[in-house]
Amino acid sequence: MSTQRVFVARLTGCAVFDPAGDRLGKVRDVVVVFRRDDPPRVIGLVVEIPGRRHVFVSIGRVTSIATGQVITTGLINVRRFQQRGGEVRVMVELIGRKVYLKDGSGHAIIEDVAIERNRLGQWSVGQLFLRRPRTNASPFAKGPTTFATWSEVREQQSPGEAQSAEQLVATYSELKPADLANTLLDLPEDRLLEVAEELPDDRLADALEEMPEGEQVQILERLGDERAADILDAMEPDDAADLLGQLPERRAEQLLGLMEPEEAEDVRALLEYGPDTAGGLMTPEPIVLPADATVAEALATIRRHELHPALAAAVFVTLPPYETPTGRLLGVVHFQRMLRYPPHERLGTIIDDTLDPVLSTASAAEVARLLASYNLVSVPVVDQAHRLVGAVSVDDVLDYLLPDDWRSHDGDDVPGTVRAGSAR
């Protein structure tokens, strides 16, 4: 990566270090301001620091951009980044825009933007990497690409025409759900909705599960009814129930009617419980196996990639039926215990029957004490007939115990940084 020309899509995700070599965070975007006769001027970077906060680092505090890393003076403002009037974020707002080439050869979509540094050390937008419309009717074909300078293109966006969010979504493909949620919440409201429309259902569902409930409701209500129901289908039942619990009863019932019957049934069952009870915290989809299942079968089941790690830590052995509410709970077999026995061993012979389940009506505080006392990552939940109805995992309890705004809490300052006045 040249120190004189850097493509922003390649810069995104690069580590940011102070002069001593301590890592401060990673680049998430580049901020520019438009000028009348010259290309947009770069004024700084949006950097994600520990705690998933996005902060602004003035370009004047960037001493070097080398291959895969950015070096700063080490003095940055750790207040959360807030976009100001006239500022434009390259990844969020420039990439994906339609532009017209002044030579009359048609339009193209901006797929990447190069920023360049002049002899005075000032950075501005240089080349644009553009993709023209495809000429092949094949759905897998892509249009040809070309380079152009800022002065060689112009915008002519029709009123109400939405900018493509496809390229921006591609840059989010490797983000973990919590990081994706944080990134989405930093977008301007209109852009957030455009990106939400482009995201696959499962990715948007994962991100919503990591957002505060107020933001979940706002995004869900701006989606069409059918899409909202699809998102709820893709969410974990307990998270979907929590979200629907924030909606007016009539609206919640409307969305439940549009969901897949099996998914809706699980969510309806959870809505019957109080939010501060074991039933309200649990997932109704733990791993349930019969007593004659083997260790090999159990290990193959928990190996499924879509399983949450806390739920994959143990399997629950019951009498038939084996879907919640199941037959009588016989006990639990922990993952670590399975590793001590040969693959052909029956689960019924290695059950841990010393762990008492909790009733679905038990308080969240009681569940938390049980998890902490016995160093557990999940606990079975049963009804009055001792039938397994679900399991509460440690992350469910943490979500309940932490304050409502824990996801957006700024936390402690980053080592090696100081609070300073605004750098802009």
C-alpha positions as CSV (number, residue, x, y, z in Angstrom):
1,M,0.0,0.0,0.0
2,S,1.6,3.2,-1.1
3,T,2.0,6.1,1.2
4,Q,1.0,8.5,-1.6
5,R,-2.1,6.7,-2.9
6,V,-4.3,4.5,-0.8
7,F,-7.6,2.9,-1.7
8,V,-10.1,3.3,1.0
9,A,-11.6,-0.2,0.8
10,R,-8.1,-1.6,1.4
11,L,-7.5,0.9,4.2
12,T,-10.7,-0.2,6.0
13,G,-9.8,-2.7,8.7
14,C,-6.2,-1.7,8.9
15,A,-4.8,-1.5,12.4
16,V,-4.0,1.9,14.0
17,F,-0.9,2.2,16.2
18,D,0.7,4.9,18.3
19,P,4.4,5.8,17.9
20,A,5.3,3.2,20.7
21,G,3.7,0.4,18.7
22,D,0.6,0.0,20.9
23,R,-2.5,-0.8,19.0
24,L,-5.2,1.8,19.3
25,G,-7.9,0.3,17.1
26,K,-8.7,-0.2,13.4
27,V,-9.9,2.0,10.5
28,R,-13.6,1.9,9.7
29,D,-14.0,4.8,7.3
30,V,-12.5,8.0,5.8
31,V,-14.1,11.4,6.3
32,V,-13.9,14.0,3.5
33,V,-15.4,17.4,2.8
34,F,-16.4,18.6,-0.7
35,R,-14.8,21.6,-2.4
36,R,-16.2,23.7,-5.2
37,D,-13.4,23.3,-7.8
38,D,-11.1,20.7,-6.3
39,P,-11.5,17.1,-5.3
40,P,-12.9,16.4,-1.8
41,R,-10.4,17.0,0.9
42,V,-9.7,14.3,3.5
43,I,-10.1,15.6,7.1
44,G,-9.7,12.4,9.1
45,L,-10.4,8.7,9.8
46,V,-13.2,7.0,11.7
47,V,-11.4,4.5,14.0
48,E,-13.0,1.7,16.0
49,I,-11.3,1.5,19.4
50,P,-11.8,-1.1,22.2
51,G,-15.4,-1.1,23.5
52,R,-16.5,-0.9,19.8
53,R,-16.7,2.9,19.9
54,H,-16.1,4.8,16.7
55,V,-13.9,7.9,17.2
56,F,-12.6,10.6,14.9
57,V,-8.9,10.9,14.2
58,S,-7.8,14.0,12.4
59,I,-5.7,13.4,9.3
60,G,-3.2,15.8,10.8
61,R,-2.5,13.3,13.6
62,V,-1.8,10.5,11.1
63,T,2.0,10.3,10.6
64,S,2.2,7.3,8.3
65,I,0.0,5.0,6.2
66,A,2.0,1.9,5.4
67,T,1.1,-1.6,4.3
68,G,-1.7,-2.8,6.5
69,Q,-1.2,-0.2,9.2
70,V,-1.7,3.4,10.2
71,I,0.6,5.3,12.6
72,T,-0.7,8.3,14.6
73,T,0.8,10.7,17.0
74,G,-0.9,8.8,19.8
75,L,-3.0,11.7,20.9
76,I,-6.6,11.2,19.8
77,N,-10.0,12.4,21.0
78,V,-11.9,9.4,22.4
79,R,-15.3,11.0,22.3
80,R,-17.7,9.0,20.1
81,F,-17.7,10.1,16.5
82,Q,-20.6,12.3,15.4
83,Q,-20.8,13.3,11.7
84,R,-21.1,17.0,11.2
85,G,-22.8,19.0,8.4
86,G,-20.8,19.0,5.2
87,E,-18.8,15.9,6.2
88,V,-19.1,12.8,3.9
89,R,-18.0,9.3,4.8
90,V,-16.4,7.5,1.9
91,M,-17.4,3.9,2.7
92,V,-20.9,4.8,3.8
93,E,-21.8,7.6,1.4
94,L,-19.5,7.7,-1.6
95,I,-19.0,4.0,-2.5
96,G,-22.0,2.8,-4.3
97,R,-22.9,6.2,-5.8
98,K,-23.8,6.5,-9.4
99,V,-21.7,9.0,-11.4
100,Y,-21.7,10.1,-15.0
101,L,-18.5,10.4,-17.0
102,K,-18.0,13.8,-18.5
103,D,-16.7,12.3,-21.8
104,G,-20.3,11.2,-22.5
105,S,-19.6,7.5,-22.3
106,G,-22.3,6.9,-19.8
107,H,-22.6,6.2,-16.1
108,A,-20.8,4.0,-13.6
109,I,-20.9,3.0,-9.9
110,I,-18.1,4.0,-7.6
111,E,-16.6,0.7,-6.2
112,D,-13.6,2.2,-4.5
113,V,-12.0,5.6,-3.9
114,A,-8.2,6.4,-3.7
115,I,-7.0,9.1,-1.4
116,E,-3.7,10.8,-2.3
117,R,-1.2,12.9,-0.4
118,N,0.5,15.9,-2.0
119,R,3.9,17.3,-1.3
120,L,2.5,19.4,1.5
121,G,1.2,16.3,3.3
122,Q,-2.4,17.1,2.6
123,W,-4.8,14.2,1.6
124,S,-7.6,14.4,-1.0
125,V,-9.7,12.2,-3.2
126,G,-7.7,11.1,-6.3
127,Q,-8.7,8.2,-8.5
128,L,-12.1,6.6,-8.5
129,F,-12.5,2.9,-9.3
130,L,-15.7,2.6,-11.3
131,R,-17.8,-0.3,-12.6
132,R,-19.9,0.3,-15.7
133,P,-23.2,-1.4,-16.4
134,R,-22.9,-5.0,-17.5
135,T,-23.2,-5.8,-21.2
136,N,-24.0,-9.5,-20.7
137,A,-27.5,-10.7,-19.9
138,S,-26.1,-13.5,-17.6
139,P,-27.1,-12.8,-14.0
140,F,-23.5,-13.7,-12.9
141,A,-21.9,-11.2,-15.3
142,K,-20.3,-8.0,-14.1
143,G,-19.8,-4.8,-16.0
144,P,-16.3,-3.6,-17.1
145,T,-14.2,-1.5,-14.7
146,T,-12.3,1.7,-15.3
147,F,-10.5,4.4,-13.4
148,A,-11.3,8.1,-13.5
149,T,-10.3,11.2,-11.6
150,W,-12.8,13.3,-9.6
151,S,-12.7,16.0,-12.3
152,E,-13.7,13.5,-15.0
153,V,-17.1,12.6,-13.4
154,R,-20.2,14.3,-12.2
155,E,-23.2,13.4,-10.2
156,Q,-26.7,13.6,-11.6
157,Q,-28.8,11.8,-9.1
158,S,-32.6,11.9,-9.6
159,P,-34.7,13.0,-6.6
160,G,-35.5,10.1,-4.4
161,E,-33.0,7.8,-6.2
162,A,-31.4,5.6,-3.6
163,Q,-27.6,5.0,-3.7
164,S,-26.6,1.4,-4.0
165,A,-25.6,-0.1,-0.7
166,E,-24.4,-3.4,-2.2
167,Q,-20.7,-2.5,-2.0
168,L,-21.0,-1.2,1.5
169,V,-22.6,-4.4,2.6
170,A,-19.8,-6.4,1.1
171,T,-17.3,-4.6,3.3
172,Y,-19.3,-5.7,6.4
173,S,-19.2,-9.4,5.5
174,E,-16.4,-10.3,7.9
175,L,-17.8,-8.3,10.9
176,K,-19.0,-10.1,13.9
177,P,-22.7,-9.5,14.8
178,A,-21.9,-7.2,17.7
179,D,-19.5,-5.1,15.5
180,L,-22.0,-5.1,12.6
181,A,-24.7,-3.8,15.0
182,N,-22.4,-1.0,16.2
183,T,-21.4,-0.1,12.7
184,L,-25.0,0.1,11.5
185,L,-26.0,2.3,14.4
186,D,-23.3,4.8,13.4
187,L,-24.8,5.2,9.9
188,P,-27.1,8.1,9.0
189,E,-30.7,7.0,9.4
190,D,-31.6,6.8,5.7
191,R,-28.3,5.0,4.9
192,L,-28.9,2.5,7.7
193,L,-32.3,1.5,6.2
194,E,-30.7,1.1,2.7
195,V,-28.0,-1.2,4.2
196,A,-30.6,-3.1,6.2
197,E,-32.5,-3.7,2.9
198,E,-29.4,-5.2,1.3
199,L,-28.3,-7.4,4.2
200,P,-29.3,-11.1,4.1
201,D,-32.0,-11.9,6.6
202,D,-29.7,-13.9,8.9
203,R,-27.1,-11.2,9.0
204,L,-29.6,-8.5,9.8
205,A,-31.2,-10.7,12.4
206,D,-27.8,-11.4,14.1
207,A,-27.2,-7.6,14.2
208,L,-30.6,-6.8,15.6
209,E,-30.0,-9.2,18.4
210,E,-27.0,-7.2,19.5
211,M,-28.8,-3.8,19.5
212,P,-30.6,-2.0,22.3
213,E,-34.3,-2.7,22.2
214,G,-35.3,0.8,21.2
215,E,-33.1,0.7,18.0
216,Q,-34.4,-2.8,17.3
217,V,-38.0,-1.6,17.2
218,Q,-37.2,1.5,15.1
219,I,-35.5,-0.6,12.4
220,L,-38.1,-3.4,12.4
221,E,-40.9,-0.8,12.1
222,R,-39.3,0.7,9.0
223,L,-39.1,-2.6,7.2
224,G,-42.0,-4.0,5.3
225,D,-44.3,-6.4,7.1
226,E,-43.1,-9.4,5.1
227,R,-39.4,-8.6,5.6
228,A,-40.0,-7.9,9.3
229,A,-41.5,-11.3,9.7
230,D,-38.7,-12.9,7.9
231,I,-36.2,-11.2,10.2
232,L,-38.1,-12.4,13.3
233,D,-38.0,-15.9,11.8
234,A,-34.2,-15.7,11.6
235,M,-33.7,-14.4,15.1
236,E,-33.3,-16.6,18.1
237,P,-36.8,-17.2,19.6
238,D,-36.0,-15.5,22.9
239,D,-34.6,-12.4,21.2
240,A,-37.6,-12.3,18.9
241,A,-39.9,-12.6,21.9
242,D,-38.1,-9.7,23.6
243,L,-38.4,-7.5,20.5
244,L,-42.1,-8.3,20.0
245,G,-42.7,-7.6,23.7
246,Q,-41.7,-4.0,23.0
247,L,-44.4,-3.6,20.3
248,P,-48.1,-2.8,20.8
249,E,-50.0,-6.1,21.3
250,R,-51.9,-5.7,18.1
251,R,-48.8,-5.1,16.0
252,A,-47.0,-8.0,17.6
253,E,-49.9,-10.3,16.8
254,Q,-49.9,-9.1,13.2
255,L,-46.2,-10.0,12.8
256,L,-46.6,-13.3,14.6
257,G,-49.3,-14.2,12.0
258,L,-46.8,-13.6,9.2
259,M,-44.1,-15.7,10.7
260,E,-43.4,-19.3,10.0
261,P,-45.9,-21.3,12.2
262,E,-43.1,-23.3,14.0
263,E,-41.1,-20.2,14.7
264,A,-44.2,-18.2,15.8
265,E,-45.2,-21.1,18.1
266,D,-41.9,-20.9,20.0
267,V,-42.1,-17.1,20.3
268,R,-45.7,-17.2,21.5
269,A,-44.7,-19.7,24.2
270,L,-42.0,-17.4,25.4
271,L,-44.3,-14.4,25.5
272,E,-46.4,-16.2,28.1
273,Y,-43.6,-15.9,30.7
274,G,-42.6,-12.8,32.6
275,P,-39.4,-11.1,31.2
276,D,-37.6,-11.5,34.5
277,T,-38.2,-15.2,34.9
278,A,-36.3,-18.3,33.7
279,G,-39.0,-18.8,31.1
280,G,-38.7,-15.3,29.8
281,L,-34.9,-15.6,29.5
282,M,-34.6,-19.1,28.1
283,T,-34.2,-20.4,24.6
284,P,-36.8,-23.1,23.7
285,E,-34.3,-24.8,21.4
286,P,-31.7,-26.6,23.5
287,I,-30.0,-29.8,22.2
288,V,-32.2,-32.7,23.3
289,L,-31.3,-36.4,22.8
290,P,-32.6,-39.7,24.0
291,A,-30.7,-41.8,26.6
292,D,-29.7,-44.4,24.0
293,A,-28.0,-41.9,21.8
294,T,-24.2,-42.3,21.6
295,V,-21.4,-39.9,22.5
296,A,-20.5,-39.9,18.7
297,E,-24.1,-38.8,17.8
298,A,-24.0,-36.1,20.5
299,L,-20.7,-34.7,19.4
300,A,-21.9,-34.6,15.8
301,T,-25.0,-32.7,16.9
302,I,-23.1,-30.0,18.8
303,R,-20.6,-29.6,16.0
304,R,-23.3,-27.7,13.9
305,H,-21.8,-24.3,13.1
306,E,-25.1,-22.4,13.7
307,L,-25.3,-23.4,17.4
308,H,-24.5,-20.8,20.0
309,P,-21.3,-21.9,21.9
310,A,-23.1,-21.7,25.3
311,L,-25.9,-24.1,24.0
312,A,-23.4,-26.4,22.4
313,A,-21.6,-26.9,25.8
314,A,-24.1,-29.5,26.9
315,V,-26.9,-31.8,25.7
316,F,-30.1,-32.6,27.6
317,V,-31.3,-36.1,27.9
318,T,-35.1,-36.7,28.2
319,L,-37.8,-39.2,27.7
320,P,-39.8,-38.9,24.5
321,P,-40.9,-36.6,22.9
322,Y,-37.6,-34.9,22.2
323,E,-38.9,-31.4,21.2
324,T,-39.8,-28.9,23.9
325,P,-41.8,-29.3,25.9
326,T,-40.2,-32.8,26.1
327,G,-40.8,-35.8,28.2
328,R,-39.4,-35.9,31.7
329,L,-35.8,-34.5,32.0
330,L,-33.3,-37.3,32.9
331,G,-30.2,-35.1,33.2
332,V,-27.4,-33.3,31.4
333,V,-24.3,-34.5,29.6
334,H,-21.6,-31.8,29.3
335,F,-19.3,-31.5,26.3
336,Q,-16.2,-32.0,28.4
337,R,-17.6,-35.2,30.0
338,M,-18.3,-36.6,26.5
339,L,-14.7,-36.3,25.5
340,R,-13.7,-38.7,28.3
341,Y,-15.7,-41.6,27.0
342,P,-15.5,-43.7,23.8
343,P,-17.7,-42.7,20.8
344,H,-20.0,-45.8,21.3
345,E,-20.8,-44.9,25.0
346,R,-24.6,-44.3,25.6
347,L,-25.5,-40.9,27.0
348,G,-27.8,-42.6,29.5
349,T,-24.8,-44.0,31.3
350,I,-22.8,-40.8,31.7
351,I,-25.6,-38.4,32.7
352,D,-24.9,-35.7,35.3
353,D,-28.0,-36.0,37.4
354,T,-26.6,-33.8,40.2
355,L,-27.6,-30.6,38.5
356,D,-31.0,-29.5,39.5
357,P,-33.1,-27.7,36.8
358,V,-35.0,-24.5,37.5
359,L,-38.7,-24.0,37.1
360,S,-39.8,-21.7,34.3
361,T,-41.3,-19.4,37.0
362,A,-37.9,-19.0,38.8
363,S,-36.6,-15.5,39.0
364,A,-33.7,-14.3,36.9
365,A,-31.7,-13.6,40.1
366,E,-32.1,-17.2,41.1
367,V,-30.9,-18.4,37.7
368,A,-27.9,-16.1,37.9
369,R,-27.0,-17.4,41.4
370,L,-27.2,-21.0,40.1
371,L,-24.9,-20.3,37.1
372,A,-22.4,-18.5,39.3
373,S,-22.4,-21.0,42.1
374,Y,-21.7,-24.0,39.9
375,N,-19.6,-22.3,37.2
376,L,-22.2,-23.3,34.5
377,V,-22.7,-21.9,31.0
378,S,-26.3,-23.1,30.8
379,V,-29.1,-24.5,33.0
380,P,-32.1,-26.5,32.1
381,V,-35.6,-25.1,32.6
382,V,-38.6,-27.3,33.4
383,D,-42.3,-27.0,34.0
384,Q,-44.2,-28.3,36.9
385,A,-44.3,-31.8,35.4
386,H,-40.5,-31.8,35.1
387,R,-40.6,-31.6,31.3
388,L,-37.8,-29.7,29.7
389,V,-39.1,-26.5,28.2
390,G,-35.8,-24.7,27.4
391,A,-32.4,-23.7,28.7
392,V,-31.0,-20.4,30.0
393,S,-27.4,-19.6,28.9
394,V,-25.0,-17.3,30.7
395,D,-25.2,-14.7,27.9
396,D,-29.0,-14.5,28.4
397,V,-28.4,-13.7,32.1
398,L,-25.7,-11.1,31.3
399,D,-28.0,-9.3,28.9
400,Y,-30.6,-9.2,31.7
401,L,-28.3,-8.0,34.5
402,L,-26.4,-5.4,32.5
403,P,-27.9,-1.9,32.2
404,D,-30.1,-1.2,29.2
405,D,-27.5,1.1,27.6
406,W,-24.5,-1.3,28.1
407,R,-23.9,-1.7,24.4
408,S,-23.4,2.1,23.9
409,H,-21.6,2.7,27.2
410,D,-18.3,4.5,26.4
411,G,-16.4,2.7,29.1
412,D,-12.8,3.5,30.1
413,D,-10.4,5.5,28.0
414,V,-8.2,3.6,25.6
415,P,-4.6,3.2,26.9
416,G,-2.2,5.5,25.2
417,T,-4.8,8.2,24.4
418,V,-5.9,11.4,26.0
419,R,-9.1,13.3,26.1
420,A,-8.5,16.5,24.1
421,G,-10.7,19.1,22.7
422,S,-12.4,18.5,19.3
423,A,-9.8,18.0,16.6
424,R,-12.1,19.4,13.9
